[in-house]
Amino acid sequence: MASTISNIRVLPISGRDNCVAIVSFTLFDSLNLTGIKLFRMSNDQKYVIYPTNPGSKSKVRYVYPVSEKLRQTILTEVWKAYEQTVSNA
């Protein structure tokens, strides 16, 4: 089976609320996801925020994981890639 997440690309940013990076990655070697934001809150809680439809009043997300296992895998892998990126900078 293909690896779950690959080709993770991290663009660290600063000075924008609690958003620390914009991330893109490939899911199951089949689907590229872009515009994913990483947020770190003041209590060190980490979040992955998926792109929303700006034309929707309810801010409907374009993509998001439907299983808890995939949600947790994405959270773990993209934050690991972020930490490696900033430690190598």
C-alpha positions, -999 to 999 in steps of 0.1 A, spaced: 0 0 0 12 35 -7 25 56 21 -3 78 37 15 111 35 45 120 14 62 150 -3 54 173 27 64 209 19 65 235 47 66 273 44 72 287 78 56 321 84 56 346 113 36 375 125 2 362 114 -19 355 145 -10 320 157 -4 306 122 32 293 120 33 277 85 15 269 53 19 232 43 12 211 12 15 173 9 5 143 -11 -20 119 3 -18 82 -6 5 90 -36 -26 102 -54 -39 135 -42 -20 168 -36 -34 190 -8 -23 227 -6 -31 257 15 -31 237 48 -23 260 78 -5 251 110 -16 269 141 1 268 175 -19 283 203 -6 300 234 -11 268 254 11 250 229 -19 232 214 -13 223 178 -39 225 150 -41 217 113 -66 240 95 -79 230 61 -88 255 34 -123 270 34 -145 282 6 -143 320 9 -176 323 -9 -195 303 17 -210 321 47 -206 290 68 -169 286 58 -173 251 43 -140 233 41 -128 221 7 -111 191 21 -108 175 55 -102 140 70 -133 120 79 -116 94 101 -99 102 134 -70 79 124 -62 99 92 -67 132 111 -42 122 137 -17 109 111 -18 142 92 -15 162 124 15 142 135 33 140 102 29 177 91 40 190 126 70 166 125 79 181 91 74 216 104 97 210 134 124 195 111 121 225 88 125 252 115 153 233 133 173 232 100 168 269 92 
